[in-house]
């Protein structure tokens, strides 16, 4: 395509046409990636408002989508700059193998993060609810008001007599392994 354009430009520009054309391609890739990222963020915000999705779920989703879009754009830019696809694929598989080992090593942390996503989507309880997390139905367990739900812990303000007001941090994975009693709005009578 570049050869068909050279007759329309002065002779002194012929050596720069390749560089200008490559620069325009790279700028187009980056502009499209930026527009995709912005458009996806707006779609997620509208979906959050329309379907009453929690902010704790929308932000990580938007962040993951942004990383995917920017990674794809970076790969396209590297491809236009002449980096071999074989080299990129080899690097990707090598990093994937290391990530799999790290994933296995950090299983408990990732389990808590996955359970946090489930808590945000299924909403077994919400901020301000009073809950009790039991080992079995007969034994008393951790009891209190839900004051925070993060990616790793559910934080309760203890409502037992001996530890009133203390904060309990319960790993999110434990919430799905135990029985949960829930009182909406106020403490149990």
VMD Tcl script that draws the C-alpha trace (Angstrom):
set ca {
  {0.00 0.00 0.00}
  {2.89 2.30 0.78}
  {4.26 1.89 -2.76}
  {0.96 3.13 -4.20}
  {1.11 6.28 -2.09}
  {4.67 7.37 -2.97}
  {3.85 8.93 -6.39}
  {1.50 11.41 -4.68}
  {4.14 12.82 -2.32}
  {7.33 14.78 -3.00}
  {10.55 12.75 -3.33}
  {12.05 14.07 -0.09}
  {9.12 12.54 1.91}
  {9.47 9.00 0.51}
  {11.93 7.87 3.18}
  {9.59 9.18 5.94}
  {6.35 7.70 4.62}
  {6.99 4.29 6.21}
  {7.61 5.85 9.61}
  {4.59 8.16 9.33}
  {2.34 5.27 8.25}
  {3.60 3.10 11.16}
  {3.07 5.96 13.63}
  {-0.50 6.46 12.39}
  {-1.19 2.72 12.82}
  {0.17 2.75 16.38}
  {-1.83 5.86 17.29}
  {-4.97 4.26 15.84}
  {-4.45 1.11 17.90}
  {-4.00 3.13 21.09}
  {-7.00 5.36 20.34}
  {-9.29 2.38 19.67}
  {-8.09 0.68 22.88}
  {-8.74 3.85 24.88}
  {-12.22 4.24 23.34}
  {-13.03 0.59 24.09}
  {-11.94 1.02 27.69}
  {-14.02 4.19 28.16}
  {-17.06 2.66 26.47}
  {-16.87 -0.48 28.59}
  {-16.56 1.62 31.77}
  {-19.71 3.56 30.82}
  {-21.59 0.34 30.05}
  {-20.58 -1.11 33.43}
  {-21.65 2.06 35.26}
  {-25.05 2.04 33.56}
  {-25.51 -1.66 34.30}
  {-24.53 -1.01 37.91}
  {-27.16 1.70 38.26}
  {-29.88 -0.19 36.39}
  {-29.43 -3.56 38.08}
  {-28.25 -2.25 41.48}
  {-24.87 -4.01 41.29}
  {-22.41 -3.27 44.12}
  {-19.45 -0.98 43.44}
  {-17.19 -3.68 44.91}
  {-18.07 -5.85 41.91}
  {-17.98 -3.20 39.17}
  {-14.51 -1.82 39.88}
  {-12.64 -5.15 39.72}
  {-14.57 -6.08 36.57}
  {-13.65 -2.79 34.91}
  {-10.04 -3.19 36.02}
  {-9.79 -6.70 34.56}
  {-11.38 -5.56 31.30}
  {-9.00 -2.58 31.13}
  {-5.99 -4.89 31.57}
  {-7.25 -7.23 28.84}
  {-7.82 -4.35 26.42}
  {-4.45 -2.74 27.15}
  {-2.64 -6.08 26.86}
  {-4.27 -6.74 23.50}
  {-3.33 -3.24 22.35}
  {0.26 -3.72 23.53}
  {0.47 -7.01 21.62}
  {-0.85 -5.33 18.48}
  {1.66 -2.50 18.87}
  {4.53 -4.97 19.38}
  {3.37 -6.92 16.33}
  {3.40 -3.74 14.21}
  {6.90 -2.97 15.50}
  {8.13 -6.34 14.27}
  {8.18 -8.49 17.39}
  {7.61 -12.10 16.40}
  {4.36 -13.78 17.42}
  {6.32 -16.93 18.30}
  {8.43 -15.00 20.78}
  {5.32 -13.46 22.33}
  {3.60 -16.86 22.56}
  {6.68 -18.43 24.19}
  {6.85 -15.62 26.74}
  {3.13 -15.92 27.43}
  {3.27 -19.68 28.04}
  {6.33 -19.29 30.28}
  {4.61 -16.63 32.36}
  {1.45 -18.76 32.46}
  {3.39 -21.69 33.91}
  {4.88 -19.46 36.61}
  {1.44 -17.97 37.30}
  {-0.04 -21.46 37.69}
  {2.57 -22.30 40.33}
  {1.92 -18.99 42.09}
  {-1.84 -19.63 41.87}
  {-1.41 -22.99 43.57}
  {0.82 -21.43 46.26}
  {-1.68 -18.64 46.98}
  {-4.76 -20.85 46.89}
  {-6.23 -19.72 50.23}
  {-5.96 -16.03 49.34}
  {-7.52 -16.65 45.93}
  {-10.25 -18.72 47.56}
  {-11.12 -15.76 49.80}
  {-11.18 -13.41 46.80}
  {-13.47 -15.77 44.87}
  {-15.75 -16.06 47.91}
  {-15.81 -12.24 48.15}
  {-17.12 -12.09 44.59}
  {-19.79 -14.62 45.56}
  {-20.71 -12.57 48.64}
  {-21.01 -9.42 46.49}
  {-23.22 -11.16 43.93}
  {-25.36 -13.54 46.02}
  {-25.63 -11.16 49.00}
  {-26.18 -13.64 51.84}
  {-25.94 -10.56 54.10}
  {-25.30 -6.86 53.71}
  {-23.61 -4.07 55.60}
  {-25.57 -3.30 58.76}
  {-27.06 -6.79 59.09}
  {-26.40 -8.74 62.26}
  {-25.06 -12.24 61.62}
  {-23.82 -15.22 63.56}
  {-21.38 -17.62 61.91}
  {-21.70 -21.05 63.52}
  {-19.58 -24.20 63.43}
  {-22.71 -26.28 63.98}
  {-26.31 -25.37 64.72}
  {-25.85 -26.16 68.44}
  {-22.69 -24.18 69.24}
  {-22.61 -20.39 69.46}
  {-20.26 -18.73 67.00}
  {-18.96 -15.33 65.98}
  {-21.80 -12.82 66.27}
  {-21.99 -9.17 65.35}
  {-22.95 -6.40 62.96}
  {-21.44 -6.54 59.46}
  {-19.35 -3.36 59.17}
  {-17.19 -4.22 56.15}
  {-16.91 -6.75 53.34}
  {-13.53 -6.72 51.64}
  {-11.83 -9.07 49.20}
  {-10.35 -11.16 52.03}
  {-12.48 -10.66 55.15}
  {-15.95 -9.99 56.44}
  {-15.58 -7.65 59.43}
  {-18.09 -7.90 62.27}
  {-18.47 -5.59 65.27}
  {-18.75 -8.13 68.10}
  {-22.08 -8.07 69.96}
  {-21.30 -10.59 72.70}
  {-21.28 -9.33 76.28}
  {-17.61 -10.05 77.05}
  {-16.16 -8.54 73.83}
  {-18.75 -5.90 72.87}
  {-17.43 -3.54 70.18}
  {-14.37 -5.61 69.22}
  {-13.88 -6.19 65.50}
  {-13.87 -9.76 64.18}
  {-12.31 -10.44 60.79}
  {-13.66 -13.67 59.34}
  {-12.12 -15.03 56.11}
  {-14.63 -14.98 53.27}
  {-14.12 -18.69 52.53}
  {-15.22 -19.50 56.08}
  {-18.60 -17.85 55.44}
  {-19.37 -20.50 52.81}
  {-18.16 -23.36 55.01}
  {-20.30 -22.49 58.03}
  {-23.92 -21.94 58.95}
  {-24.87 -18.25 58.90}
  {-27.75 -16.80 60.93}
  {-28.88 -13.41 59.70}
  {-30.96 -10.66 61.30}
  {-31.84 -7.77 58.99}
  {-31.63 -4.25 60.26}
  {-30.98 -4.69 63.95}
  {-29.47 -6.92 66.59}
  {-31.36 -10.06 67.64}
  {-33.69 -9.71 70.61}
}
mol new
graphics top color blue
foreach p $ca { graphics top sphere $p radius 0.5 }
foreach p [lrange $ca 0 end-1] q [lrange $ca 1 end] { graphics top cylinder $p $q radius 0.2 }
display resetview
